Amino acid sequence: MAVLAEQFDVVVLGGGPAGYATALYGAAAGLDIALIEEGRVGGTCLHRGCIPAKELLQTAEVLRTVQRAPDFGVDAGMPSLDLARSQARKREVVDRLTKGLETLLKGRKVTVFDQRGEVVDAAAHAVRLDDGTEVRGDNLVIATGSYPRSLPRLDFDASRVLSSDHVLDLEELPARVAIIGGGVIGAEFASMLSDMGSDVTILEALPRILAPTDVDAGNVVARSFKKRGVAVHTSARVTGIEGSTELTVTWETDSGESSVVVDKIIVSVGRAPRSAGIGLDESGVEIDDRGFVVVDEQLRTAVPGVFAAGDVVDSPALAHVGFAEAIVIVKTILGEAVTPIDYAKVPWVVYSHPEVAWCGLTEEQAREQGHDVVVTTHRFAGDGRAMILGDTDGLVKLVADADGQLLGVHIAGPWATELLGEGYLSVNWEANAADVAALVHPHPTLSEVFGEAALALTGRPLH
Ligand code: NAD
């Protein structure tokens, strides 16, 4: 017999970025919210993604910095890596953020059920918890996230074949690694493990790694990998994996078959939505053939009062997109005016070394869409601050229409992920290069390169 808990304004299934943001933003607007999460709140981002990955990438950055200390006249000895210690620091950061989130939810009077939930009646917005409690709401938000995709006949086993979840818990550095899939996760792990001292081979099916980036920005990373000894094989089709402790990975390209012997294989070929096993079969909520919950631009499913957000819907699988979707949902529930998210202009940030960040159209996309395209590229090599940092690899590329309207901003290089903010605003406010060029950029900074690029687009560069 189901025990009926109190009725809420909104029931949220899943406590990752999309789910907890719905809870926090909704509660801030005075809604009574139930948040159902079987693990600790925070989801993939906080426990198996953004935060732990960037924390470990920071270890790689510190190691790189100390290795370069003699260039600055600083004798720091010979640095060495203690990955177990780094993991402990990662856990501290994750734990602090998780506790902070738990405190925020408590402060906003969100009722958190730390159990598994399954939708039992979508039309009634009812979710049953493992202990039989039924939680109902005037609205229901599905935010159950995603999981790493595996490849056929190559199941994750946590010891030889690793998903991103396993990589983030490595206590010892593998000597030799093959990474299948050179997308965002593959590039970040290749960068991190190579900087830490592993021999890394990337096998990517497409003609280039980081395929969604503008080609000039993506090439900055590809060239850096080459310089650092990361073997990158593109247009590669993995044809065989053999061995038990040592693994021989074989692949084919147009130029023939090759192989490498490694200790671990990392599979980073994308993530799949977690829409099965949560009671959505025959619920009336539509699911597409790839498993994504189908929603409209206000994140409404086919069932009135049922919404979905985050990685379980077919939008960019990014925590900040989940946050934005949560806000759209809460405003929709409140009956407020909503501006739909322009998914083609959301910011992307990759924390490889060098970093890459972008928003809007690549040069290629802009041409395909029929724009009369104007492009300018400015390199960090001539920037004073970049020289001072000793980190001059990279560029800022602006893609504009012939009338100067900025269509895309692409940055590869030092602190690209932080520098994107200005580019993001410019593209999303549909700024003209001349407007941006008239703004003063502080000197000496990395951000000057953006200003210089905008000036160049007006036809009169400064430096
Ligand atoms: P991805 O889609 O970025 O990259 C997967 C890559 O694997 C693609 O380049 C694809 O061509 C390749 N691939 C697929 N099958 C293959 C095969 N059989 N052999 C060789 N290559 C193959 O996916 P991901 O890197 O797993 O990341 C998943 C998502 O997680 C990202 O799209 C992103 O939304 C999110 N993410 C974001 C960040 C960030 O913002 N910094 C970091 C990590 C992950």
Residues whose N, C-alpha, C, O or C-beta is under 5 A from the ligand:
A	BS01	NAD	I180 G181 G182 G183 V184 I185 G186 L203 E204 A205 L206 A211 A236 S268 V269 G270 R271 P316 A317 L318 V349 V350 Y351
